[in-house]
Amino acid sequence: MPNGLPRTHNAKSRTPCHPTRRSTRTSRTRRFAPPRAAGQLDPLCVNSATATTARETNDLPLVWHFGLMAEYWAWFTIEAPEVPQLLKLIGRIGQPVLDLACGSDRILTRLLIAGVDADGVDISGDMIRGAREAASAHGFLPNLVLQPMHELALSRRYGTILICDSLGLGGSRRNDLSMFRRCREHLIPGGALIVNVGMEYAYKAEWEMWTNDGQKRLPADWPDAPIARVSPDGTEFRLRIRTIEVDRLDQTFTREMSIEKRHDGRQIGAESSLLRGSL
Ligand SMILES: C[S@@+](CC[C@H](N)C(=O)[O-])C[C@H]1O[C@@H](n2cnc3c(N)ncnc32)[C@H](O)[C@@H]1O
């Protein structure tokens, strides 16, 4: 999928990260929030000097992997067909491994189960919480850190750093470059950064928005039908995603998602949010 979007193909459901959480209608368009008290996971940790600069230059990460979207992710975005190939690469390149922008679970727990010494970093406390719950269900307590990629600052150095489905979510090209520098600083000699790249042109609906005709249709209409998924406990999630802006010079896009949670035919939560990415 293009980076940032949930993988919806062939996904199966499983135990959620937040089975009891109930959301009310909110708009969850989060940029960097000021840090809250230590120990609270939900906020985004940010170095205040960098945050000020980022705010001035409008390059704060803009991501939607919180709340209901994090729940949706934990239930349904769980297939990880790339893991065998990743394990081969890790075997060649070396450990420990850092799963950067690890999300709630797709890859990290599978690496731990395979005996890999792996840590995770993510900007979303909700996704980190999901990753922690998934790992602990298998008896692991990995080191999971709430941090934006472009401010990566850990005491450990890694043989392999992975960035899966998350390249370009740094908030700006400048932040993405900073992320690459920080990755380099966190690699031991001979280590490697492994990234995958979600090509916009591989997905017809997304790619159309980059054409002259597509530009005239922005912001795109919401899709008529949502992606509707039902978890084993009968909770239904209805997700809609549309592109609202594409900057062909900057090579950036902004997408909006709207997600609804329903049980017994009643809406029990609804949220909307934005995600900005760079190619
Ligand atoms: C598309 S998901 C991919 C998750 C996981 N890597 C996977 O392959 O399943 C993107 C993840 O990147 C995280 N993320 C987005 N922007 C980030 C940033 N600037 N720094 C750190 N994590 C970020 C999100 O919170 C989310 O968990």
The ligand as an SDF file (V2000), in Angstrom:
LIG
                    3D

 27 29  0  0  0  0  0  0  0  0999 V2000
    1.5970    2.5750    7.9520 C   0  0  0  0  0  0  0  0  0  0  0  0
    1.9530    2.3320    9.6520 S   0  0  0  0  0  0  0  0  0  0  0  0
    3.2210    1.0940    9.5320 C   0  0  0  0  0  0  0  0  0  0  0  0
    3.4690    0.3960   10.8300 C   0  0  0  0  0  0  0  0  0  0  0  0
    4.4680   -0.7430   10.7380 C   0  0  0  0  0  0  0  0  0  0  0  0
    5.7810   -0.2840   10.3700 N   0  0  0  0  0  0  0  0  0  0  0  0
    3.9810   -1.7750    9.7560 C   0  0  0  0  0  0  0  0  0  0  0  0
    4.6480   -1.9840    8.7320 O   0  0  0  0  0  0  0  0  0  0  0  0
    2.9350   -2.3640   10.0010 O   0  0  0  0  0  0  0  0  0  0  0  0
    2.8390    3.8050    9.9740 C   0  0  0  0  0  0  0  0  0  0  0  0
    3.3540    3.8980   11.3890 C   0  0  0  0  0  0  0  0  0  0  0  0
    4.2900    4.9500   11.4200 O   0  0  0  0  0  0  0  0  0  0  0  0
    4.0850    5.7060   12.5880 C   0  0  0  0  0  0  0  0  0  0  0  0
    4.6040    7.0430   12.2850 N   0  0  0  0  0  0  0  0  0  0  0  0
    4.0950    7.9240   11.4040 C   0  0  0  0  0  0  0  0  0  0  0  0
    4.8660    9.0100   11.3350 N   0  0  0  0  0  0  0  0  0  0  0  0
    5.8770    8.8110   12.2070 C   0  0  0  0  0  0  0  0  0  0  0  0
    6.9910    9.5950   12.5920 C   0  0  0  0  0  0  0  0  0  0  0  0
    7.2060   10.7900   12.0500 N   0  0  0  0  0  0  0  0  0  0  0  0
    7.8420    9.0860   13.5060 N   0  0  0  0  0  0  0  0  0  0  0  0
    7.6320    7.8590   14.0520 C   0  0  0  0  0  0  0  0  0  0  0  0
    6.5800    7.0760   13.7340 N   0  0  0  0  0  0  0  0  0  0  0  0
    5.7190    7.5490   12.8150 C   0  0  0  0  0  0  0  0  0  0  0  0
    2.5900    5.6610   12.8080 C   0  0  0  0  0  0  0  0  0  0  0  0
    2.2280    5.9860   14.1230 O   0  0  0  0  0  0  0  0  0  0  0  0
    2.2990    4.2330   12.4220 C   0  0  0  0  0  0  0  0  0  0  0  0
    2.4130    3.3770   13.5220 O   0  0  0  0  0  0  0  0  0  0  0  0
  1  2  1  0
  2  3  1  0
  2 10  1  0
  3  4  1  0
  4  5  1  0
  5  6  1  0
  5  7  1  0
  7  8  2  0
  7  9  1  0
 10 11  1  0
 11 12  1  0
 11 26  1  0
 12 13  1  0
 13 14  1  0
 13 24  1  0
 14 15  1  0
 14 23  1  0
 15 16  2  0
 16 17  1  0
 17 18  1  0
 17 23  2  0
 18 19  1  0
 18 20  2  0
 20 21  1  0
 21 22  2  0
 22 23  1  0
 24 25  1  0
 24 26  1  0
 26 27  1  0
M  CHG  2   2   1   9  -1
M  END
$$$$
